[in-house]
């Protein structure tokens, strides 16, 4: 059966029938890194769909990672997540951020109101953080990094209280795109 891949300004999705996917899965919002774009996640989105996700549950926040205003970008991410929640009729999303997108994800979770919209957070190849928020504990985070990643501050490193996975020999981009990360 053929699937049609559509690329819209901020959304990747594959058209499929409801019989082909599980509509009860929580939507996922992916945030790319510096100088990247939503297509960073194209293969990972295909992997999600191959494992039962509906294409309309997978979204990419495609943002200007060069010289943007952090507060404005955080606000745009909030509007984007609100639109995903409205479209999917879900109470929360799972948020995934790579590199600078990981910094944006952590910044988003600093706001306790924003954090209520996120069930789990996946931090890919990004700098580790030292602070845990009462309203979004590190136990709700998956931190995937690689000691071979020299871009994310010597590979990022472990985050206390999070589930930490060291990919050991993967480079910075592979932290977001590899099958091991999926």
C-alpha positions as semicolon CSV with decimal commas, in nm:
position;residue;x (nm);y (nm);z (nm)
1;X;0,000;0,000;0,000
2;X;0,140;0,341;-0,094
3;X;0,159;0,623;0,157
4;X;0,174;0,990;0,065
5;X;0,424;1,206;0,254
6;X;0,321;1,570;0,282
7;X;0,553;1,848;0,395
8;X;0,376;2,160;0,514
9;X;0,546;2,465;0,668
10;X;0,542;2,324;1,023
11;X;0,397;1,975;0,998
12;X;0,508;1,639;0,863
13;X;0,241;1,379;0,829
14;X;0,162;1,073;0,628
15;X;-0,194;1,018;0,512
16;X;-0,328;0,685;0,624
17;X;-0,656;0,537;0,732
18;X;-0,753;0,499;1,096
19;X;-0,746;0,122;1,054
20;X;-0,371;0,143;0,990
21;X;-0,279;0,325;1,310
22;X;-0,357;0,361;1,679
23;X;-0,543;0,687;1,734
24;X;-0,506;0,660;2,113
25;X;-0,132;0,735;2,113
26;X;-0,025;1,071;2,255
27;X;0,089;1,325;1,993
28;X;0,462;1,395;1,963
29;X;0,612;1,738;1,893
30;X;0,968;1,736;1,758
31;X;1,192;2,045;1,778
32;X;1,501;2,058;1,554
33;X;1,837;2,209;1,639
34;X;2,045;2,505;1,523
35;X;2,069;2,544;1,144
36;X;1,850;2,236;1,096
37;X;1,491;2,194;0,984
38;X;1,196;1,968;1,038
39;X;1,334;1,714;0,795
40;X;1,583;1,615;1,067
41;X;1,305;1,391;1,195
42;X;1,173;1,252;0,864
43;X;1,315;0,901;0,918
44;X;1,220;0,893;1,285
45;X;0,863;0,988;1,194
46;X;0,857;0,701;0,945
47;X;0,974;0,469;1,223
48;X;0,693;0,589;1,452
49;X;0,436;0,530;1,178
50;X;0,576;0,183;1,108
51;X;0,507;0,106;1,474
52;X;0,145;0,219;1,476
53;X;0,144;0,594;1,522
54;X;-0,094;0,793;1,306
55;X;0,077;1,051;1,089
56;X;-0,153;1,317;1,231
57;X;-0,007;1,251;1,578
58;X;0,347;1,354;1,475
59;X;0,441;1,721;1,444
60;X;0,759;1,919;1,383
61;X;0,802;2,270;1,519
62;X;1,008;2,430;1,244
63;X;1,160;2,743;1,394
64;X;1,417;3,009;1,306
65;X;1,719;2,894;1,505
66;X;1,937;3,183;1,385
67;X;1,919;3,507;1,581
68;X;1,561;3,472;1,692
69;X;1,420;3,618;2,012
70;X;1,412;3,333;2,271
71;X;1,096;3,464;2,442
72;X;0,917;3,497;2,108
73;X;1,029;3,148;1,999
74;X;0,908;3,004;2,331
75;X;0,575;3,178;2,276
76;X;0,553;3,039;1,920
77;X;0,624;2,688;2,050
78;X;0,344;2,733;2,301
79;X;0,100;2,838;2,026
80;X;0,215;2,541;1,817
81;X;0,162;2,294;2,104
82;X;-0,179;2,446;2,175
83;X;-0,273;2,391;1,809
84;X;-0,156;2,028;1,824
85;X;-0,360;1,969;2,141
86;X;-0,667;2,125;1,980
87;X;-0,625;1,931;1,655
88;X;-0,564;1,597;1,827
89;X;-0,805;1,653;2,117
90;X;-0,528;1,534;2,348
91;X;-0,456;1,670;2,695
92;X;-0,076;1,652;2,655
93;X;0,204;1,598;2,403
94;X;0,538;1,425;2,427
95;X;0,807;1,681;2,346
96;X;1,137;1,594;2,174
97;X;1,421;1,845;2,131
98;X;1,759;1,805;1,959
99;X;2,059;2,030;2,025
100;X;1,935;2,393;2,035
101;X;1,586;2,245;2,010
102;X;1,667;2,070;2,337
103;X;1,751;2,404;2,495
104;X;1,421;2,538;2,364
105;X;1,240;2,236;2,510
106;X;1,396;2,285;2,853
107;X;1,318;2,657;2,838
108;X;0,956;2,572;2,756
109;X;0,934;2,344;3,060
110;X;1,059;2,621;3,293
111;X;0,711;2,768;3,275
112;X;0,483;2,563;3,500
113;X;0,175;2,635;3,284
114;X;0,354;2,525;2,967
115;X;0,482;2,214;3,144
116;X;0,125;2,095;3,212
117;X;0,090;2,040;2,836
118;X;0,385;1,797;2,824
119;X;0,365;1,439;2,950
120;X;0,728;1,340;2,878
121;X;1,031;1,518;2,740
122;X;1,310;1,364;2,528
123;X;1,638;1,557;2,522
124;X;1,862;1,460;2,227
125;X;2,228;1,557;2,189
126;X;2,186;1,873;2,388
127;X;2,359;2,028;2,685
128;X;2,266;1,874;3,017
129;X;2,085;2,080;3,276
130;X;2,143;2,112;3,647
131;X;1,802;2,231;3,765
132;X;1,496;2,017;3,820
133;X;1,151;2,177;3,835
134;X;0,895;2,076;4,096
135;X;0,627;2,090;3,826
136;X;0,827;1,882;3,575
137;X;1,068;1,643;3,741
138;X;1,365;1,487;3,565
139;X;1,199;1,146;3,610
140;X;0,971;1,249;3,320
141;X;1,274;1,304;3,095
142;X;1,473;1,079;2,864
143;X;1,820;1,219;2,797
144;X;1,996;1,063;2,496
145;X;2,351;1,176;2,437
146;X;2,682;1,050;2,304
147;X;3,028;1,095;2,449
148;X;3,148;1,116;2,087
149;X;2,931;1,426;2,029
150;X;3,169;1,720;2,054
151;X;2,908;1,982;1,958
152;X;2,685;1,945;2,264
153;X;2,956;2,027;2,517
154;X;3,153;1,703;2,510
155;X;2,842;1,502;2,445
156;X;2,600;1,652;2,692
157;X;2,623;1,397;2,968
158;X;2,397;1,247;3,229
159;X;2,110;1,438;3,389
160;X;2,040;1,342;3,752
161;X;1,703;1,171;3,791
162;X;1,641;1,133;3,415
163;X;1,669;0,813;3,216
164;X;2,010;0,858;3,054
165;X;2,129;0,674;2,745
166;X;2,485;0,718;2,616
167;X;2,504;0,626;2,248
168;X;2,885;0,618;2,293
169;X;3,002;0,646;1,931
170;X;2,725;0,849;1,760
171;X;2,791;1,200;1,633
172;X;2,578;1,505;1,707
173;X;2,327;1,458;1,425
174;X;2,300;1,082;1,483
175;X;2,180;1,159;1,836
176;X;1,856;1,272;1,670
177;X;1,838;1,047;1,364
178;X;1,981;0,703;1,441
179;X;1,782;0,382;1,484
180;X;1,941;0,349;1,828
181;X;1,783;0,678;1,931
182;X;1,443;0,561;1,809
